[in-house]
Amino acid sequence: MDSLIDNNNHISSNINEMVEYRVLKGRIHSLGFQPDERLIPFLELAGFGSAALIRTFNLRYNLISALVARWRPETHTFHLPCGECTITLEDVALQLGLPIDGNAVTGVSLISRPAHLCYDLLGHSPSEGKFATLRFSWLKANFEHLPSTGTELEVMQAARAYIMHLIGGVLMTDTHDSDVHLMYIPLLSDLHNTRSYSWGSVVLAILYRELCWTTDPSAVDIGGCLILLQSWALYRMPFLASISHQSYTFPLVNRWSTNPSIGRSYTIPIYRLMIENHSGEGFIWMPYSVPEVTTVIPSYAQVHSHLWCISASLIHFQTVEWYHGDWVLRQFSCIQYIPTQPVRLDAQLHGMTRKGRHGTDWGDEHEQYITMWNNRFSRVSQMDRCLDLQPSPQYLQWYYEKGKPFLFGERSMVVPPHTTRIGQHLSHSHHAPEPEPESEPEPELHSGNSSYHPDLGGDNYFPGSSSHGYHSEFDIFSPPSYSAPSGSYPPQYSAPSSSYPPPYSAPSSSYPPPYSAPSSSYPPPYSAPSGSYSSTFSTPPDLYPPPYSTPLESYLPSFSTPLNLSLSIAFDMDEENIDCRNRPQRERRAPQRYTPRTTPSNHQF
């Protein structure tokens, strides 16, 4: 198999040479009002009952821009250090509550008599002439307040208007316009039949198309269901959010709709480094399997779970995108084998728009792909369940040779200090990992009464977090809270435990944890062994300005302790050697937990 990626005209190909970081912009047109209770039965009848409960939230466009750099149009997956992953039909069903099984959403996008159609299905029309869209302001002005004496026909018309606003404003947003296309109206004529369409696959097709288009460095806007994209990232990479104590509700996307949402926002370089450093071991493959989440998911949302891992086409009028469920089997708790050659659609088809083709019957235009979708039940991949979701060495070797797990490579890579031996240079990040000698398992870094869960970041997911889960000073260089088996990850993500003890640990009889270590284990801070450099930075110290290349003597001028002694011995010296004043000895207390500041102001980009 050839390389999975094509770096031509991709935002990640020149990421290290960019002086200014591109921040994408998008739009969400929230309805701004809850549906009248009389609309709920008709919304549920049409398959939009759960989606009508979605509450929008503030988007972090810096985070979305950082995710786009990881998106690969060739496979419709994100390339991360842990492997390939993507937004799946499972995420659409559980995050948005939309039906994923049903007919393809297609037909003719041109409405010959728009005013007549609007009077028939909505009871109102914005114009008597020709028009192709409905403005959100018009929909809100005419359907926000339903008369108390409204008939069943008027209630159904208001339900259609609410669905139209939901489709164009939240689920399938455009990059520029503040309106929704009329081509969806005929699909809402019979609300009993509206549920027979696969609305979830439509949302995914549009989002895939927008992600592919925005990998072009010249793109400035992004459309699609951006709340799904951001929520997906936060569920699977909880270290991207500085707040983790929000309760779970269905649809699951509503977790981030309450104040203060995901907490503080970071710049694009910080988000890129966070994903680069922590997704290797901090990616959550099964975020919906923990009891806190499963208890709020209704049974009907998982009825068609056998379709989550299919390999088929996703269709939305002129849009056709391929869904590679067989490439991300670890997201379904299955063994990920080396996949076959990905399905790559024709470039003309991948860039097709409605411009100049408004009278086209897209059902006839994409007949072969609609046939593939209709045969979706026969396109389910081989699934072998497993408890350990760590990738096999064969898969990792193939992925590191064919994919792009790292954006920065060894030139700008910032590696957590516990993952590299002192004095050892990093191997090339794009090469396959070398097998490491067997080692005894490292001790757990979390206490028995913590809220740590191996599949979900809880209140104590990060070192230094408070008991309430609010991380006011997030440390992007702190190590993940759990470790992978030796040999599963490349050198920058694993190391034999015999090299040195785990971070913040020490023999119980010698040093009070978590601030001291044996004298032969760790070098003093801001220093590097001779002939090497600090494990925290993959760049030789002479390329960095102070304080990273300053010898220890400049920081401890009053000490005559040799450099090879540990920092804990230097700071546990008897007070008489530091101060000649005769003072009574004070009781030694355990030090407070300290979280170092690693905000953007402390780093140069």
Steps between C-alpha positions, in 0.01 A plus 500: 500500500627845412518783749168596657567869476558761234669808638431709192297804599430374851514732800726259691772499233616852582398517864856549625568785259183696577559836662133580550258231607180471301185512712195364322163665547156345492140572585230353719153648480344390823123497504498710815175347626377163616229328294144523621401186689232437238777459239683224688285204380541606137874560540538152648287358220738652245814373678609840632367471855844459660669744264244765601645480852849604383626815669779671313816625671797719427737353248877503542616577148863469608428139598304433180787643293747272681279197429480583130878470474462137611227413247597290200268532195643176360347285776256736676677437828708697748865392518612508863798345681268228634373400155215591268165617633200683362149625566276198447131422464511402867604853593217647294242267655610560860620859486211638292230234532434483124390182317784345299309223323274585209490620143757732349407869511497597134275625223465819296634813666306740278145590613290615205218664700653600836217730616237235440709241685550730801129583526418131482751372759568808717185710462716807421729610220775764512436602141268445207783482250796269452721418796707202608561555873323598821665748732530403866368838608183437295452155651538632852267795445222282362526183709656583837162563665229251420144624565327334793210417270723352229360204312682173439585618149662818637694297755635273225597805294685647799676166551624505139627856544683400818667207321604727214662742744671212681635354174643821358601669823655222709531163325600593143624855522634697206811713525347831392122503471242561772236286337406142419442354154148407391610160368429346844134610505365217276659245736290644785166489323402174672645502851426127533736442207764754606642256753571249224800707384852462637543852634800398707700390195416832331649698791814287481532536121485881520748514789743272314477721193567817701797345680650394167455845347652684796824300486583737215723771654305769314167409664371747759147373582363165609143372500326184610398389850784663692348428841530130416864542397593685820301273729653191339848633570420583863348160574792311353779739602379642833835667561389764247242632748603665825162409654378144539223502761196568280224242527402276210169550323355373176580596231855473629607818321308696764769428758692806380201734473503609865723773636795511502493251211852354448674767705789705376609508137854468370678612187541278195867414579406394852215279376732345244758418765235363734374263232854408396614416852196356675289322238749212487382365834223745585261420215176339622391234253176408679367815671136386494555169681541631855196475731461877536434524125313177431234585758385808306503342151153378394474156348367625166827686434689169481250298297708521183840459661589231243531781242761694692798318346383459140699606196260684272420828329331792675267702278345845522361624169818605310736382777650150509757411765638161600462365851791280615363332810742210450796734551408598857390168654658587834225758542260203512710295745638276223843400380632734233656302218701655221222620271474458128554778249265790581221591261599824331225676311556681175637851548215646295243322715674605821481865398153498346262783589149605400629807317361501149321167554186593693273293278703180540331195650774394738335166555575410139840672502627292795307182432796265550588653837138491611501129416806453724320677784190288447721191538652635822399196708731282290793740538568438868868446577653205680480574872699311762437626850791568731549640848841652436465778243873548460611462135707208387866559409421404141227762474720767658786425263264521202336819630826679577633420154186588303330769710588823673469453878707809582475851363825637638738207475811497711582862422229661711372205701448570870513171687378442857801451729407150615497347152866532395812368665742759627761559234315304231426669170157453349468272202332639193134537581382369165684170527353188648558449873777270610399222743613575851616250764243364736463694818295478811180705498524851636303576815170678466512879521146540634371429844226255579249768587555708187250530217747363246356275230709341226243589233395845612674801648344560837555761766856388565594423142798732502779526753446806707129530439271592784238266640233687308659442161577861416846542353573868521863459400514217252843347456542403139824320580365290787500124437177308445343338803537146374756316296498261211666158497863506409563452133159627391599858435806655342785620722355845552195347668641216700813399683601203711426556862845379588657812354371720775202504731169652391464877529433639846578171671770392741573224751264541791775478756725768356325794349161655563301478174425660265790746479818303546671209333810283548821682435590293195164521327424851396730784402461837665245727335610707203812289452603230258758222519820551311472399138122506508214734573200522722233237445233762517613668177609326185718790389862536621522751783716744308203573273285615787542824692530496877376355727516169315873496433627654825722279720381413844770708668329822392183395673664370819799729553515449878518120474817306452317178426630312193280506194433130503318518834123512492301814547332359805832455682598858417180639643489268801835622630519582865396854572826569683688456173285763338448746778726578800210630708412274790129433474292218641426221258156511345283202438543373145173480313408326177526749214192628322428368152652729245389541140757685285370774274526418131290770348567644157691788659769257619577361157613645176337399173 
